[in-house]
C-alpha cells in the first residue's frame, strides 16, 4: 500500500514538473490586427527588440503563415518576447 502511494506521488510530481517546464517562458501573448501597409518586418520591428528576422519567424510559426503573406484585417497572435 505504501509503495503504491509513493509511486502515485512520484508520478504526480513528475507530471507537475513537465507541465511547469512546458509553460516556462510562455509569457503573455498579444493580439494584433494587421493594418494596410503592415508587413511582418514592420510588426516585428515595432514589437520586438533586436533582429526582426527571429521575431518574423516566430510570428509566422505561431500563426501558421505560409509564404510570410499577411492581409489587412487579419488577426495575429504575437508571441511574448524572449
N, C-alpha and C positions, 0 to 999 in steps of 0.2 A: 504494500500500500504506500509506504513512504517513498519507495522507488518511483512509483507512478506519479506521485505529487511532484517529486523532484524533476522528473522528466518533463512533465507538463509545464512547470515553472521555467525550466531551461528553454523549452521551445517558445514560450511566450516572450521571454527576454530576447531571444534571437529575432523573433518576428518584430518586436518593437524596435530593435536596433536597425533592422533592414528598412523599416518604414522611416525612421528618423534620418537615416543616411540618405534615402532617396529624396526626401523633402529638403535636405540641407542645401541652402543656396538657391532654392527655387525662387524665393522672394516674390514680391508682388508683381503683377503684370499690369500693363496699361493698354486700354483700348484706344485705337486711333482711327479716325475716318479719313481716308485718302481724299485730298482736295485736288482740283485741277492744277496741273503743273508739278505736283509732287512726284518724286522719284524715290526709289528705295534708298539711294545715296543721300538725298536731301533729308529724308526722315531719319536715317541712321546718324547723319552728321549733327542733326539738331537734338537728338535724344540720347546720344552716347558719346562718351569721351574717347579719344584715341582714333585708331584707324577704322574708318567706316566699313571696310570690307568684311571684317569679322561680324559686325552688327548686321550687315546686309544678309550674310549667310544665315545667321541665327533667326532673323525676322522671316526670311523666305522659308526656312525649315519649319519654324513654329506654325506658319500659316499655310503650309503645303503649296507654295507658289512655284509653279513651273515656268522656267524661262525668265524669271525675275520681272514679270509684267504685272503692273497694278493699274487699276482704273479708278477714276473719281467715284466716291460713294462707297467704295469697298471698305469693310471693317477689318483692321489688322489688330492682332494681339502682339504687343511689343514685349518681348521677354525682359526680365529685370537685367540691369547692367551688372556685369561681373565685378 
